[in-house]
Amino acid sequence: MKKLLFPILLIAALVLPACGGQATQAPGAPVELTFMMWGAPEELAVWNQIVQDFQAQQPNITVKVEVSDWEAYWEKLKTMLAASTPPDLFAMDAPLYLDYQSRGVLKNLQPYLDQNPDLLKDVYPQTLEAYKLADGYYGLPRDFQTIVLFYNKDMFDAAQVAYPTADWTYDDLRSAAKQLTLDTNSDGKIEQYGFYSDLWDMELIWSEAIWAYGGDILSADHTKTLIAEPPARQAWQVFYDMMFTDKSMPDTTTAAQFGGDPFQAGAAAMTSIGHWAVPGYNAVNFKWDVAPMPKGPAGPATSVNSAGFVVAQGSKHPDEAFEFIKFVLSSAGQTRLTELGFAIPVLKSVAESDTFLKQPGPGIDQQVFLDSLAFARMKPVFKGYDEWSATVGDGMAVIWTGEKDLNTTLDEVVPAADEVLAKNK
């Protein structure tokens, strides 16, 4: 779940001294855990509090948290794993899970789960699917994202266009986007676009559309790329027409002029994105809300993805690492995590409480994110995901800059993507 809203961020280390409190385990030698994750600087304060809460229960366990931006995180993690000096536990983007698990660098958590049979009872099952393997779980979800439609209420009101509803189709999306696209001073340059979404990664729009049109991303055995099959081409055509026929969707070059997010910049009436965008959008000077993703010929569809925890196979303190995971998956830990506002808690009892549903902010319909689970499909998890997604994203990029046509490019990208799948079997 690459959070494109964040620029290069800090790399920070936070070491918290053990806090006083009632210990829940037998006294023992002090243990220091290292926990690495990606994120924004704002996340440090909340993780500070989570760790303090944990250490109040486990005073002999000190937790050192390192937070860095997305790109730096993965580079540092790869270097540490190659040097056999991994952190005790680290964050995992679900689609990359098998790439790491298959290398033997993750510890199987199933024995711990067997000893804690109630731990996952309140966790949304859709968030567990990515981590379940034949011999157990090598990771667990921390929070999750469903993709929904964000819309600028002020722009809709000014154009007298009805707000999106759960009955909207992709035809409705296209029609509304055309009505909301404006050349306000008749100079031949569009000042307001009807819709924008980043088309590089599947998560934000095109996997949802392909599923809604009855297609799929990969074959069930992960040997074939299906994004050029007839239903998928119908889905791609929607965005191609919006961008180049209707001019209601900015191309990549134009979107970059608005910092990569024309919706947040007040230059697009709609976008599709996950809950991680909410804190940033809370600061805009227009009214906005969310609605479910549109329906296609095969019905509604969206994606669900998660950030999770894994314990390094080389950790010297796996028992203590799992104790920290247990705490973050508890009601107390999930409540603290919800305070960040970036993601949705995996515990149903927290997500369906006022803690999540009535967060501070403009009063958007948070329930939409939860209701979308009813028609959400898991973002694909497979070996070679990172290389495959780059092959597809980079290969298709020339379409969205207007350099090449849709169908010819699809015909070129699919064989290259299949080569990646073949070498990662």
Protein Blocks (a to p, Z undefined) as FASTA:
>chain_A
ZZfkbccdddddddddddedddfbdcddddddddddeddfklmmmmmmmmmmmmmmmmmb
ccddddddfklmmmmmmmmmmnopacfbdcddfklmmmmmmnopaccfklmmmmmmmlmm
mgcfklmmmmpcfkbcfbdcfbdcdddddddfklmmmnopacddfkbcfklmmmmmmmmp
ccfkonopafbdfbdcdfkbmklmmmmmmmmnopafbdfkopaccklgfklmmmmmmmmm
mmmmnopaccfklmmmnnopaklnopafbdcddfklmmmmmmpcbdcddddddddfkopc
dddddddddddfklcblmlmmmmmmmmmmmklmmmmmmnomaccfblklmmmmklmmggc
ehpafklmmmmmmmcccddddehklmmmmmmmmmmmmmmnopacfklmmmmmmmmmmmmm
mmmZZ
